[in-house]
Amino acid sequence: MNNRSRWGVIALAAVCLFFDSGAWALKSNQAQAPDKVQKGASMPTHASGAFDVKLVPAAPEDKAEGSTLGRMSIDKQFHGDLEATSKGEMLYAGTSVKGSAGYVAIERVSGTLQGRTGTFVLQHTGTMTRGVPELSVTVVPDSGTGQLTGLAGKMTINIADGKHSYEFDYTLTPTP
């Protein structure tokens, strides 16, 4: 694969990962407030801020008829209510249809969430169908450590004017 094709695939992956268009604010996965709060459960909490991201190709792309497969490493720096760094891996697939692609990713976040220190893991699932995005970023159950043990929630990624931000609706439930 030549460099021009390689960078085309990388650009497609970046679009797939962040659906990078100022008109897109991905709100489809915001957490819903529970109807009932059980004894010992925490109330939903909201965190927001900006983040910087660096994507690095981690393996050669595999281009077959009609699709391209690849892998990238993810490095992020979160700011705001979540002061943290993350490292992760992304697998992506682009298709021969403009604006259609998909990705999955896992990233471990390490830092402080509104004063509580620990780590947790985010799982991404994203598709774009002819330019229409669908994205889910969810805390992996029971992945929280330290003061973030019992963390659950969903994150929304927003991109406006090339700048990335997040909205994070979460709960911290004491574990037995």
BELCOR-V502077 format. One record per residue. N is the residue number from 0. RES is the residue in one small letter. OMEGA is omega as a letter, one per 40 degrees, with the letter a starting at -180 (* if undefined). Layout:
BEGIN
{{N	RES	OMEGA} {N	RES	OMEGA}}
END
This chain:
BEGIN
{{0	m	a} {1	n	a} {2	n	i} {3	r	i} {4	s	i} {5	r	a} {6	w	i} {7	g	i} {8	v	i} {9	i	i} {10	a	i} {11	l	i} {12	a	i} {13	a	i} {14	v	a} {15	c	a} {16	l	a} {17	f	a} {18	f	a} {19	d	i} {20	s	a} {21	g	a} {22	a	a} {23	w	i} {24	a	a} {25	l	a} {26	k	a} {27	s	a} {28	n	i} {29	q	a} {30	a	i} {31	q	i} {32	a	a} {33	p	i} {34	d	a} {35	k	i} {36	v	a} {37	q	i} {38	k	a} {39	g	i} {40	a	i} {41	s	i} {42	m	i} {43	p	a} {44	t	a} {45	h	i} {46	a	i} {47	s	i} {48	g	a} {49	a	i} {50	f	i} {51	d	a} {52	v	i} {53	k	i} {54	l	a} {55	v	i} {56	p	a} {57	a	a} {58	a	i} {59	p	i} {60	e	i} {61	d	a} {62	k	i} {63	a	a} {64	e	i} {65	g	a} {66	s	i} {67	t	i} {68	l	i} {69	g	a} {70	r	i} {71	m	i} {72	s	a} {73	i	i} {74	d	a} {75	k	i} {76	q	i} {77	f	i} {78	h	i} {79	g	a} {80	d	i} {81	l	i} {82	e	a} {83	a	i} {84	t	i} {85	s	i} {86	k	a} {87	g	i} {88	e	i} {89	m	i} {90	l	a} {91	y	i} {92	a	i} {93	g	i} {94	t	i} {95	s	i} {96	v	a} {97	k	i} {98	g	i} {99	s	a} {100	a	i} {101	g	i} {102	y	i} {103	v	i} {104	a	i} {105	i	i} {106	e	i} {107	r	a} {108	v	a} {109	s	i} {110	g	a} {111	t	i} {112	l	a} {113	q	i} {114	g	i} {115	r	a} {116	t	i} {117	g	i} {118	t	i} {119	f	a} {120	v	i} {121	l	i} {122	q	i} {123	h	i} {124	t	a} {125	g	i} {126	t	i} {127	m	a} {128	t	a} {129	r	i} {130	g	i} {131	v	a} {132	p	i} {133	e	a} {134	l	i} {135	s	i} {136	v	a} {137	t	i} {138	v	i} {139	v	a} {140	p	i} {141	d	i} {142	s	a} {143	g	i} {144	t	i} {145	g	i} {146	q	i} {147	l	i} {148	t	a} {149	g	a} {150	l	i} {151	a	i} {152	g	a} {153	k	a} {154	m	i} {155	t	i} {156	i	i} {157	n	i} {158	i	i} {159	a	i} {160	d	i} {161	g	i} {162	k	a} {163	h	i} {164	s	a} {165	y	i} {166	e	a} {167	f	i} {168	d	a} {169	y	i} {170	t	i} {171	l	a} {172	t	i} {173	p	i} {174	t	a} {175	p	*}}
END
